[in-house]
Amino acid sequence: MHIPDGLINDPRVWLGADVVAAAAVGYAVRRESRRLRPEEAPLMGVMAAFVFAGQMFQVPVGAGVSGHLLGALLAAALLGPWRATIVMALVIGVQCLMHADGGWTALGLNIVNMGLAGTLGGFVVHGALRALLPGRPGVLVGGFVGAWVSVVLGAALIGAELLLTGQPDMAGPARALVVAHVPIGLLEGGITVGALGVVLKARPDVLGLAATAVRGPQPGAAEEAR
C-alpha cells in the first residue's frame, strides 16, 4: 500500500497529508511521553519489529502501489491507538529512509493511509465490537473486522487522494484499488486474529482481560472461593 513519490503529484494533497500526519504523531508523542512506563517500552519495540517484518512481503496491485500486511490494528489493540501511531510512523519512516518504500513527498500520505487508518479508524471499529461482545469473542471479532476496515479504509484514502489531484480518468484506478484490497483485508484480518489468539493465551492482561475471562473458571476455583 506504499505510495511512491510522484503518484500523488498535487502539493496541496501531499502537504495536507503531511500536516495531518505530523499533528497526529506529535500529539501521540506528547501524550505518551508522560504516560509510558519503562517496562512498557519493550512491547512497543517488539511490535515495531513485527510490523516492519510483516510489511516486507509485498504484492503489487498496480499504479505503483503495493499491498501487504499493515499491522496497524494489531498494534493498536495491543498498545493502544496513540502508542501504535508512534510505532507505525517509525516503521514507515525507516522504510522510507532505508528501503525507498515511498518517499519524502509521500511520507505523510503513507503514515495517514497505512498508519492512522488502522490505529485510529480501525481501532474505533475494534473498540465498538469489543463493547458489544465482551471477553475473547469481542477481541477476536473486533480484531478481524477492525483489521479489514483498516486495509480497505487505507485503500479508499489512496483512491480519494488520486481523485483530489485532479488528474483525468482517476475514478477507475481508484475504484480498482479499493476492490483489490478487499481480499487483502481478509488476509490481514486472519493474521490479526491469529496473533491476538496467541496473546490471549499467553498474556490476556495485555488486552485488558483477566486470565479467567479467557480460560473460564479453573477447577477448584469455587471451593477455593468458599
C-alpha positions in Angstrom: 0.0 0.0 0.0 3.0 2.3 -0.1 2.6 5.3 -2.3 5.8 6.2 -4.2 7.0 9.8 -4.9 5.2 11.4 -7.8 2.0 9.3 -7.8 0.2 12.0 -5.8 1.6 15.0 -7.7 -0.5 17.8 -6.3 1.4 19.6 -3.5 -1.9 20.6 -1.8 -2.7 16.9 -1.3 0.6 15.6 0.0 1.3 18.7 2.1 -2.2 18.3 3.6 -1.4 14.7 4.5 1.9 15.9 6.0 0.0 18.3 8.3 -2.4 15.6 9.4 0.3 13.0 10.0 2.6 15.5 11.9 -0.3 16.6 14.1 -1.3 13.0 14.9 2.2 11.8 15.6 3.1 15.0 17.5 0.1 14.6 19.8 0.8 10.9 20.3 4.4 11.6 21.3 3.4 14.3 23.7 0.7 12.2 25.2 2.6 9.0 25.6 5.8 10.6 26.8 4.0 11.4 30.0 2.3 8.0 30.4 4.8 5.4 29.1 6.4 3.3 31.9 9.9 1.9 31.3 8.6 -1.7 31.5 6.1 -1.0 28.7 8.7 0.2 26.1 9.9 -3.3 25.1 6.5 -4.2 23.8 6.5 -1.2 21.5 9.9 -2.3 20.2 8.7 -5.9 19.6 5.6 -4.6 17.9 7.6 -2.3 15.6 9.9 -5.2 14.6 6.9 -7.4 13.9 5.1 -4.8 11.7 8.4 -4.0 9.9 9.0 -7.6 9.1 5.4 -8.2 8.1 5.4 -5.3 5.7 8.5 -6.6 3.8 6.3 -9.1 2.0 4.6 -7.0 -0.7 2.2 -7.8 -3.5 2.0 -5.3 -6.4 -1.6 -4.2 -7.1 -0.9 -1.7 -10.0 -0.3 2.0 -10.4 3.0 1.8 -8.4 1.2 0.8 -5.3 1.8 -2.5 -3.3 -0.4 -4.4 -1.0 0.9 -6.1 2.2 0.3 -6.6 5.8 -0.3 -3.4 7.7 -0.3 -4.4 11.3 -1.8 -1.1 12.4 -4.9 -2.5 14.1 -2.9 -5.3 15.8 -0.5 -2.7 17.2 -3.4 -0.5 18.4 -5.2 -3.5 20.0 -2.0 -4.4 21.9 -0.6 -0.9 22.6 -3.5 1.5 22.4 -4.1 3.8 19.4 -1.6 6.5 20.2 1.4 4.3 21.0 0.5 2.3 17.9 0.5 5.6 15.9 4.1 6.2 17.1 5.1 2.7 16.1 3.6 2.9 12.7 5.2 6.3 12.0 8.6 5.0 13.0 8.2 1.9 10.8 7.0 3.8 7.8 9.8 6.4 8.3 12.5 3.8 8.5 11.1 2.1 5.4 11.2 5.4 3.5 14.9 6.1 4.6 16.3 2.6 4.3 14.3 0.8 1.6 12.9 3.6 -0.5 9.4 2.4 0.2 7.5 5.6 -0.6 9.5 8.8 -0.5 9.7 12.2 1.3 6.8 13.7 -0.5 4.7 10.6 0.1 5.7 10.0 3.7 2.8 11.9 5.2 0.4 10.1 2.8 1.8 6.7 3.8 1.5 7.5 7.5 -2.1 8.5 7.1 -3.1 5.6 4.8 -1.2 2.8 6.4 -0.9 4.0 10.0 -3.8 6.3 11.0 -6.4 4.4 9.0 -5.8 1.4 11.4 -4.5 2.9 14.6 -7.4 5.4 14.8 -10.1 4.4 12.2 -9.8 0.6 12.5 -9.4 0.9 16.3 -12.8 2.6 16.6 -14.4 -0.4 15.0 -12.4 -2.8 17.1 -13.4 -0.9 20.3 -17.1 -0.8 19.3 -17.2 -4.6 18.7 -15.4 -5.3 22.0 -18.0 -3.2 23.8 -20.8 -5.3 22.1 -19.1 -8.6 22.6 -17.2 -8.8 25.9 -14.3 -11.0 26.5 -12.5 -13.2 24.0 -15.2 -13.1 21.3 -15.0 -9.3 21.2 -11.2 -9.3 20.9 -11.2 -11.7 18.0 -14.2 -10.4 16.1 -13.2 -6.8 16.7 -9.6 -7.7 15.6 -10.8 -9.3 12.4 -13.3 -6.6 11.3 -11.1 -3.7 12.5 -8.1 -5.1 10.6 -10.2 -5.5 7.4 -11.6 -2.0 7.8 -8.0 -0.6 8.2 -6.9 -2.1 4.9 -10.0 -1.1 2.9 -10.1 2.4 4.5 -6.4 2.9 3.7 -7.1 1.9 0.0 -10.1 4.2 -0.1 -8.0 7.1 1.2 -5.4 6.5 -1.6 -8.3 6.5 -4.1 -9.6 9.7 -2.7 -6.1 11.3 -2.9 -5.8 10.2 -6.5 -9.1 11.9 -7.3 -8.1 15.1 -5.4 -5.1 15.5 -7.7 -7.5 16.4 -10.5 -5.8 14.0 -13.0 -8.2 12.8 -15.6 -9.6 9.3 -15.6 -8.6 8.6 -12.0 -12.1 7.2 -10.9 -11.4 3.8 -12.5 -8.0 3.2 -10.9 -9.2 4.5 -7.5 -12.2 2.1 -7.6 -10.0 -0.8 -8.7 -7.5 -0.1 -5.9 -10.2 -0.4 -3.3 -11.6 -3.7 -4.8 -8.1 -5.2 -4.9 -7.6 -4.5 -1.2 -10.9 -6.2 -0.1 -9.3 -9.7 -0.2 -6.0 -8.3 1.2 -8.1 -7.0 4.1 -9.4 -10.5 4.7 -5.9 -11.9 4.9 -5.0 -9.0 7.3 -7.9 -9.9 9.5 -6.9 -13.6 9.6 -3.3 -12.8 10.6 -4.5 -10.3 13.2 -6.9 -12.9 14.7 -4.1 -15.5 14.8 -1.8 -13.1 16.6 -4.4 -11.9 19.1 -5.3 -15.6 19.8 -1.7 -16.2 20.8 -1.6 -13.1 23.0 -4.9 -14.2 24.6 -3.4 -17.5 25.7 -0.1 -16.1 26.9 -0.8 -12.6 28.2 -4.6 -11.8 28.3 -3.8 -8.9 30.6 -2.2 -7.0 27.6 -5.6 -6.9 26.1 -7.3 -5.8 29.3 -8.7 -9.3 30.2 -8.2 -11.4 33.2 -7.0 -15.0 32.7 -10.3 -16.3 34.0 -12.2 -14.2 31.3 -10.3 -16.1 28.6 -9.9 -19.6 30.0 -13.0 -19.8 32.1 -13.3 -20.8 35.8 -10.5 -23.2 36.7 -11.1 -26.5 38.5 -11.4 -26.0 42.2 -11.9 -22.3 41.9 -15.3 -22.4 43.5 -14.0 -24.5 46.5 -11.1 -22.0 47.0 -13.6 -19.1 46.9 -15.5 -20.8 49.8 
